[in-house]
Amino acid sequence: MDIGTAKPNAEELLAAPHRLLDIRDPSQAYSAADFRRDALAEMADITAAGRIPLLVGGTMLYFKALLEGLSPLPSARPGSAGQN
């Protein structure tokens, strides 16, 4: 699904390819941990090709997760929010 604000247009994407745009349907869960895993893989591919990854956009939560990692927590169970 094509969602987002201030996303590059088709011409801009041809000039400067972007990654991790429109990779999930909004109905699918995608966590900061998922982003970190995907971003690290993309950055490794870019670096292996002799290029420098440039990180733009997004939220500081995801950027912080990328830089610092996340505390190990158990996965959430759908429908379990607020249950004791």
DOVEX-613702 format. One line per 5 residues: for each residue x, y negated, z of C-alpha. Coordinates in nm, 2 decimals, m for minus. Layout:
! residues N
X,Y,Z | ...
! end
This chain:
! residues 84
0.00,0.00,0.00 | 0.14,m0.34,m0.09 | 0.12,m0.54,0.23 | 0.34,m0.79,0.40 | 0.41,m1.16,0.40
0.68,m1.34,0.20 | 0.78,m1.02,0.02 | 1.00,m1.05,m0.28 | 0.82,m1.04,m0.62 | 0.90,m0.79,m0.90
1.16,m1.03,m1.05 | 1.34,m1.08,m0.72 | 1.34,m0.71,m0.66 | 1.51,m0.66,m1.00 | 1.78,m0.91,m0.91
1.83,m0.78,m0.55 | 1.70,m0.43,m0.48 | 1.53,m0.39,m0.14 | 1.47,m0.07,0.05 | 1.22,0.04,0.31
0.93,m0.17,0.16 | 0.59,m0.01,0.11 | 0.72,0.33,0.23 | 0.42,0.43,0.44 | 0.04,0.40,0.42
m0.09,0.18,0.70 | m0.28,0.47,0.84 | 0.04,0.66,0.90 | 0.24,0.61,1.23 | 0.58,0.45,1.18
0.78,0.37,1.50 | 1.09,0.17,1.57 | 1.27,0.50,1.60 | 1.15,0.61,1.26 | 1.27,0.28,1.12
1.61,0.32,1.29 | 1.65,0.67,1.14 | 1.55,0.55,0.79 | 1.75,0.23,0.80 | 2.07,0.40,0.92
2.03,0.65,0.63 | 1.98,0.37,0.38 | 2.28,0.18,0.52 | 2.50,0.48,0.49 | 2.40,0.53,0.12
2.46,0.17,0.04 | 2.80,0.17,0.22 | 2.90,0.50,0.04 | 2.83,0.32,m0.29 | 3.09,0.06,m0.19
2.83,m0.21,m0.12 | 2.74,m0.41,0.19 | 2.39,m0.37,0.34 | 2.21,m0.69,0.40 | 1.94,m0.68,0.66
1.65,m0.93,0.62 | 1.29,m0.97,0.74 | 1.11,m0.76,1.00 | 1.08,m0.80,1.37 | 1.35,m0.83,1.64
1.21,m0.51,1.80 | 1.31,m0.31,1.50 | 1.64,m0.49,1.46 | 1.73,m0.44,1.82 | 1.63,m0.07,1.79
1.87,m0.05,1.49 | 2.16,m0.21,1.67 | 2.12,m0.07,2.02 | 1.91,0.25,1.98 | 1.62,0.34,2.20
1.58,0.50,2.53 | 1.49,0.87,2.49 | 1.12,0.91,2.56 | 0.87,1.19,2.49 | 0.66,1.15,2.18
0.31,1.01,2.23 | 0.02,1.25,2.20 | m0.26,1.10,1.98 | m0.57,1.02,2.20 | m0.38,1.03,2.53
m0.34,0.66,2.58 | m0.45,0.56,2.93 | m0.51,0.91,3.06 | m0.36,1.02,3.39
! end
